[in-house]
Amino acid sequence: MTEVKENNKMKKIFKNLFWFYVAVLTILMVKVFVGGESVIEYVTGEKFVLFIPILLGVISEEV
């Protein structure tokens, strides 16, 4: 019984992470096309740091 619960919890987390990454990638693509910024500069820049607390929040909320 607990194995099934754990499995469902993991599936839920991965589904949330998947949608999170889809959203981040979409934002990155829009930024690149609209602003002409390179993806590497964006990811290594300080703007990407803003996504880390959100990501941690998504993970901790599910666990």
Phi and psi restraints in degrees (range 20) as a CNS / XPLOR table:
assign (resid 1 and name C) (resid 2 and name N)
       (resid 2 and name CA) (resid 2 and name C) 1.0 -67.9 20.0 2
assign (resid 2 and name N) (resid 2 and name CA)
       (resid 2 and name C) (resid 3 and name N) 1.0 -31.7 20.0 2
assign (resid 2 and name C) (resid 3 and name N)
       (resid 3 and name CA) (resid 3 and name C) 1.0 -62.2 20.0 2
assign (resid 3 and name N) (resid 3 and name CA)
       (resid 3 and name C) (resid 4 and name N) 1.0 -42.1 20.0 2
assign (resid 3 and name C) (resid 4 and name N)
       (resid 4 and name CA) (resid 4 and name C) 1.0 -64.3 20.0 2
assign (resid 4 and name N) (resid 4 and name CA)
       (resid 4 and name C) (resid 5 and name N) 1.0 -42.7 20.0 2
assign (resid 4 and name C) (resid 5 and name N)
       (resid 5 and name CA) (resid 5 and name C) 1.0 -61.0 20.0 2
assign (resid 5 and name N) (resid 5 and name CA)
       (resid 5 and name C) (resid 6 and name N) 1.0 -45.6 20.0 2
assign (resid 5 and name C) (resid 6 and name N)
       (resid 6 and name CA) (resid 6 and name C) 1.0 -60.0 20.0 2
assign (resid 6 and name N) (resid 6 and name CA)
       (resid 6 and name C) (resid 7 and name N) 1.0 -44.1 20.0 2
assign (resid 6 and name C) (resid 7 and name N)
       (resid 7 and name CA) (resid 7 and name C) 1.0 -61.5 20.0 2
assign (resid 7 and name N) (resid 7 and name CA)
       (resid 7 and name C) (resid 8 and name N) 1.0 -44.5 20.0 2
assign (resid 7 and name C) (resid 8 and name N)
       (resid 8 and name CA) (resid 8 and name C) 1.0 -64.2 20.0 2
assign (resid 8 and name N) (resid 8 and name CA)
       (resid 8 and name C) (resid 9 and name N) 1.0 -39.4 20.0 2
assign (resid 8 and name C) (resid 9 and name N)
       (resid 9 and name CA) (resid 9 and name C) 1.0 -62.9 20.0 2
assign (resid 9 and name N) (resid 9 and name CA)
       (resid 9 and name C) (resid 10 and name N) 1.0 -43.9 20.0 2
assign (resid 9 and name C) (resid 10 and name N)
       (resid 10 and name CA) (resid 10 and name C) 1.0 -63.8 20.0 2
assign (resid 10 and name N) (resid 10 and name CA)
       (resid 10 and name C) (resid 11 and name N) 1.0 -42.6 20.0 2
assign (resid 10 and name C) (resid 11 and name N)
       (resid 11 and name CA) (resid 11 and name C) 1.0 -59.5 20.0 2
assign (resid 11 and name N) (resid 11 and name CA)
       (resid 11 and name C) (resid 12 and name N) 1.0 -42.3 20.0 2
assign (resid 11 and name C) (resid 12 and name N)
       (resid 12 and name CA) (resid 12 and name C) 1.0 -62.5 20.0 2
assign (resid 12 and name N) (resid 12 and name CA)
       (resid 12 and name C) (resid 13 and name N) 1.0 -45.1 20.0 2
assign (resid 12 and name C) (resid 13 and name N)
       (resid 13 and name CA) (resid 13 and name C) 1.0 -61.6 20.0 2
assign (resid 13 and name N) (resid 13 and name CA)
       (resid 13 and name C) (resid 14 and name N) 1.0 -46.2 20.0 2
assign (resid 13 and name C) (resid 14 and name N)
       (resid 14 and name CA) (resid 14 and name C) 1.0 -65.6 20.0 2
assign (resid 14 and name N) (resid 14 and name CA)
       (resid 14 and name C) (resid 15 and name N) 1.0 -36.1 20.0 2
assign (resid 14 and name C) (resid 15 and name N)
       (resid 15 and name CA) (resid 15 and name C) 1.0 -64.6 20.0 2
assign (resid 15 and name N) (resid 15 and name CA)
       (resid 15 and name C) (resid 16 and name N) 1.0 -44.0 20.0 2
assign (resid 15 and name C) (resid 16 and name N)
       (resid 16 and name CA) (resid 16 and name C) 1.0 -63.0 20.0 2
assign (resid 16 and name N) (resid 16 and name CA)
       (resid 16 and name C) (resid 17 and name N) 1.0 -43.3 20.0 2
assign (resid 16 and name C) (resid 17 and name N)
       (resid 17 and name CA) (resid 17 and name C) 1.0 -63.4 20.0 2
assign (resid 17 and name N) (resid 17 and name CA)
       (resid 17 and name C) (resid 18 and name N) 1.0 -40.2 20.0 2
assign (resid 17 and name C) (resid 18 and name N)
       (resid 18 and name CA) (resid 18 and name C) 1.0 -58.5 20.0 2
assign (resid 18 and name N) (resid 18 and name CA)
       (resid 18 and name C) (resid 19 and name N) 1.0 -49.4 20.0 2
assign (resid 18 and name C) (resid 19 and name N)
       (resid 19 and name CA) (resid 19 and name C) 1.0 -66.4 20.0 2
assign (resid 19 and name N) (resid 19 and name CA)
       (resid 19 and name C) (resid 20 and name N) 1.0 -34.2 20.0 2
assign (resid 19 and name C) (resid 20 and name N)
       (resid 20 and name CA) (resid 20 and name C) 1.0 -61.2 20.0 2
assign (resid 20 and name N) (resid 20 and name CA)
       (resid 20 and name C) (resid 21 and name N) 1.0 -47.3 20.0 2
assign (resid 20 and name C) (resid 21 and name N)
       (resid 21 and name CA) (resid 21 and name C) 1.0 -67.6 20.0 2
assign (resid 21 and name N) (resid 21 and name CA)
       (resid 21 and name C) (resid 22 and name N) 1.0 -35.8 20.0 2
assign (resid 21 and name C) (resid 22 and name N)
       (resid 22 and name CA) (resid 22 and name C) 1.0 -59.8 20.0 2
assign (resid 22 and name N) (resid 22 and name CA)
       (resid 22 and name C) (resid 23 and name N) 1.0 -44.7 20.0 2
assign (resid 22 and name C) (resid 23 and name N)
       (resid 23 and name CA) (resid 23 and name C) 1.0 -63.5 20.0 2
assign (resid 23 and name N) (resid 23 and name CA)
       (resid 23 and name C) (resid 24 and name N) 1.0 -44.9 20.0 2
assign (resid 23 and name C) (resid 24 and name N)
       (resid 24 and name CA) (resid 24 and name C) 1.0 -62.4 20.0 2
assign (resid 24 and name N) (resid 24 and name CA)
       (resid 24 and name C) (resid 25 and name N) 1.0 -45.2 20.0 2
assign (resid 24 and name C) (resid 25 and name N)
       (resid 25 and name CA) (resid 25 and name C) 1.0 -63.3 20.0 2
assign (resid 25 and name N) (resid 25 and name CA)
       (resid 25 and name C) (resid 26 and name N) 1.0 -39.8 20.0 2
assign (resid 25 and name C) (resid 26 and name N)
       (resid 26 and name CA) (resid 26 and name C) 1.0 -61.7 20.0 2
assign (resid 26 and name N) (resid 26 and name CA)
       (resid 26 and name C) (resid 27 and name N) 1.0 -45.3 20.0 2
assign (resid 26 and name C) (resid 27 and name N)
       (resid 27 and name CA) (resid 27 and name C) 1.0 -61.1 20.0 2
assign (resid 27 and name N) (resid 27 and name CA)
       (resid 27 and name C) (resid 28 and name N) 1.0 -43.4 20.0 2
assign (resid 27 and name C) (resid 28 and name N)
       (resid 28 and name CA) (resid 28 and name C) 1.0 -60.3 20.0 2
assign (resid 28 and name N) (resid 28 and name CA)
       (resid 28 and name C) (resid 29 and name N) 1.0 -45.0 20.0 2
assign (resid 28 and name C) (resid 29 and name N)
       (resid 29 and name CA) (resid 29 and name C) 1.0 -61.5 20.0 2
assign (resid 29 and name N) (resid 29 and name CA)
       (resid 29 and name C) (resid 30 and name N) 1.0 -45.7 20.0 2
assign (resid 29 and name C) (resid 30 and name N)
       (resid 30 and name CA) (resid 30 and name C) 1.0 -61.1 20.0 2
assign (resid 30 and name N) (resid 30 and name CA)
       (resid 30 and name C) (resid 31 and name N) 1.0 -45.2 20.0 2
assign (resid 30 and name C) (resid 31 and name N)
       (resid 31 and name CA) (resid 31 and name C) 1.0 -58.2 20.0 2
assign (resid 31 and name N) (resid 31 and name CA)
       (resid 31 and name C) (resid 32 and name N) 1.0 -44.3 20.0 2
assign (resid 31 and name C) (resid 32 and name N)
       (resid 32 and name CA) (resid 32 and name C) 1.0 -65.4 20.0 2
assign (resid 32 and name N) (resid 32 and name CA)
       (resid 32 and name C) (resid 33 and name N) 1.0 -45.7 20.0 2
assign (resid 32 and name C) (resid 33 and name N)
       (resid 33 and name CA) (resid 33 and name C) 1.0 -70.3 20.0 2
assign (resid 33 and name N) (resid 33 and name CA)
       (resid 33 and name C) (resid 34 and name N) 1.0 -39.6 20.0 2
assign (resid 33 and name C) (resid 34 and name N)
       (resid 34 and name CA) (resid 34 and name C) 1.0 -81.3 20.0 2
assign (resid 34 and name N) (resid 34 and name CA)
       (resid 34 and name C) (resid 35 and name N) 1.0 -49.4 20.0 2
assign (resid 34 and name C) (resid 35 and name N)
       (resid 35 and name CA) (resid 35 and name C) 1.0 -92.2 20.0 2
assign (resid 35 and name N) (resid 35 and name CA)
       (resid 35 and name C) (resid 36 and name N) 1.0 -14.3 20.0 2
assign (resid 35 and name C) (resid 36 and name N)
       (resid 36 and name CA) (resid 36 and name C) 1.0 73.0 20.0 2
assign (resid 36 and name N) (resid 36 and name CA)
       (resid 36 and name C) (resid 37 and name N) 1.0 17.4 20.0 2
assign (resid 36 and name C) (resid 37 and name N)
       (resid 37 and name CA) (resid 37 and name C) 1.0 -79.2 20.0 2
assign (resid 37 and name N) (resid 37 and name CA)
       (resid 37 and name C) (resid 38 and name N) 1.0 150.0 20.0 2
assign (resid 37 and name C) (resid 38 and name N)
       (resid 38 and name CA) (resid 38 and name C) 1.0 -84.0 20.0 2
assign (resid 38 and name N) (resid 38 and name CA)
       (resid 38 and name C) (resid 39 and name N) 1.0 148.8 20.0 2
assign (resid 38 and name C) (resid 39 and name N)
       (resid 39 and name CA) (resid 39 and name C) 1.0 -62.3 20.0 2
assign (resid 39 and name N) (resid 39 and name CA)
       (resid 39 and name C) (resid 40 and name N) 1.0 -40.8 20.0 2
assign (resid 39 and name C) (resid 40 and name N)
       (resid 40 and name CA) (resid 40 and name C) 1.0 -61.3 20.0 2
assign (resid 40 and name N) (resid 40 and name CA)
       (resid 40 and name C) (resid 41 and name N) 1.0 -46.0 20.0 2
assign (resid 40 and name C) (resid 41 and name N)
       (resid 41 and name CA) (resid 41 and name C) 1.0 -60.1 20.0 2
assign (resid 41 and name N) (resid 41 and name CA)
       (resid 41 and name C) (resid 42 and name N) 1.0 -40.4 20.0 2
assign (resid 41 and name C) (resid 42 and name N)
       (resid 42 and name CA) (resid 42 and name C) 1.0 -66.8 20.0 2
assign (resid 42 and name N) (resid 42 and name CA)
       (resid 42 and name C) (resid 43 and name N) 1.0 -46.8 20.0 2
assign (resid 42 and name C) (resid 43 and name N)
       (resid 43 and name CA) (resid 43 and name C) 1.0 -67.3 20.0 2
assign (resid 43 and name N) (resid 43 and name CA)
       (resid 43 and name C) (resid 44 and name N) 1.0 -40.4 20.0 2
assign (resid 43 and name C) (resid 44 and name N)
       (resid 44 and name CA) (resid 44 and name C) 1.0 -81.8 20.0 2
assign (resid 44 and name N) (resid 44 and name CA)
       (resid 44 and name C) (resid 45 and name N) 1.0 -13.7 20.0 2
assign (resid 44 and name C) (resid 45 and name N)
       (resid 45 and name CA) (resid 45 and name C) 1.0 -74.5 20.0 2
assign (resid 45 and name N) (resid 45 and name CA)
       (resid 45 and name C) (resid 46 and name N) 1.0 174.0 20.0 2
assign (resid 45 and name C) (resid 46 and name N)
       (resid 46 and name CA) (resid 46 and name C) 1.0 -71.6 20.0 2
assign (resid 46 and name N) (resid 46 and name CA)
       (resid 46 and name C) (resid 47 and name N) 1.0 -22.0 20.0 2
assign (resid 46 and name C) (resid 47 and name N)
       (resid 47 and name CA) (resid 47 and name C) 1.0 -60.8 20.0 2
assign (resid 47 and name N) (resid 47 and name CA)
       (resid 47 and name C) (resid 48 and name N) 1.0 -37.9 20.0 2
assign (resid 47 and name C) (resid 48 and name N)
       (resid 48 and name CA) (resid 48 and name C) 1.0 -65.7 20.0 2
assign (resid 48 and name N) (resid 48 and name CA)
       (resid 48 and name C) (resid 49 and name N) 1.0 -27.9 20.0 2
assign (resid 48 and name C) (resid 49 and name N)
       (resid 49 and name CA) (resid 49 and name C) 1.0 -59.5 20.0 2
assign (resid 49 and name N) (resid 49 and name CA)
       (resid 49 and name C) (resid 50 and name N) 1.0 -28.5 20.0 2
assign (resid 49 and name C) (resid 50 and name N)
       (resid 50 and name CA) (resid 50 and name C) 1.0 -63.5 20.0 2
assign (resid 50 and name N) (resid 50 and name CA)
       (resid 50 and name C) (resid 51 and name N) 1.0 -25.1 20.0 2
assign (resid 50 and name C) (resid 51 and name N)
       (resid 51 and name CA) (resid 51 and name C) 1.0 -79.7 20.0 2
assign (resid 51 and name N) (resid 51 and name CA)
       (resid 51 and name C) (resid 52 and name N) 1.0 -21.9 20.0 2
assign (resid 51 and name C) (resid 52 and name N)
       (resid 52 and name CA) (resid 52 and name C) 1.0 -62.6 20.0 2
assign (resid 52 and name N) (resid 52 and name CA)
       (resid 52 and name C) (resid 53 and name N) 1.0 -46.9 20.0 2
assign (resid 52 and name C) (resid 53 and name N)
       (resid 53 and name CA) (resid 53 and name C) 1.0 -61.1 20.0 2
assign (resid 53 and name N) (resid 53 and name CA)
       (resid 53 and name C) (resid 54 and name N) 1.0 -35.1 20.0 2
assign (resid 53 and name C) (resid 54 and name N)
       (resid 54 and name CA) (resid 54 and name C) 1.0 -64.4 20.0 2
assign (resid 54 and name N) (resid 54 and name CA)
       (resid 54 and name C) (resid 55 and name N) 1.0 -45.5 20.0 2
assign (resid 54 and name C) (resid 55 and name N)
       (resid 55 and name CA) (resid 55 and name C) 1.0 -60.0 20.0 2
assign (resid 55 and name N) (resid 55 and name CA)
       (resid 55 and name C) (resid 56 and name N) 1.0 -46.3 20.0 2
assign (resid 55 and name C) (resid 56 and name N)
       (resid 56 and name CA) (resid 56 and name C) 1.0 -62.7 20.0 2
assign (resid 56 and name N) (resid 56 and name CA)
       (resid 56 and name C) (resid 57 and name N) 1.0 -37.6 20.0 2
assign (resid 56 and name C) (resid 57 and name N)
       (resid 57 and name CA) (resid 57 and name C) 1.0 -63.3 20.0 2
assign (resid 57 and name N) (resid 57 and name CA)
       (resid 57 and name C) (resid 58 and name N) 1.0 -41.4 20.0 2
assign (resid 57 and name C) (resid 58 and name N)
       (resid 58 and name CA) (resid 58 and name C) 1.0 -62.8 20.0 2
assign (resid 58 and name N) (resid 58 and name CA)
       (resid 58 and name C) (resid 59 and name N) 1.0 -44.0 20.0 2
assign (resid 58 and name C) (resid 59 and name N)
       (resid 59 and name CA) (resid 59 and name C) 1.0 -66.8 20.0 2
assign (resid 59 and name N) (resid 59 and name CA)
       (resid 59 and name C) (resid 60 and name N) 1.0 -49.5 20.0 2
assign (resid 59 and name C) (resid 60 and name N)
       (resid 60 and name CA) (resid 60 and name C) 1.0 -67.6 20.0 2
assign (resid 60 and name N) (resid 60 and name CA)
       (resid 60 and name C) (resid 61 and name N) 1.0 -29.5 20.0 2
assign (resid 60 and name C) (resid 61 and name N)
       (resid 61 and name CA) (resid 61 and name C) 1.0 -65.2 20.0 2
assign (resid 61 and name N) (resid 61 and name CA)
       (resid 61 and name C) (resid 62 and name N) 1.0 -36.7 20.0 2
assign (resid 61 and name C) (resid 62 and name N)
       (resid 62 and name CA) (resid 62 and name C) 1.0 -79.7 20.0 2
assign (resid 62 and name N) (resid 62 and name CA)
       (resid 62 and name C) (resid 63 and name N) 1.0 -29.2 20.0 2
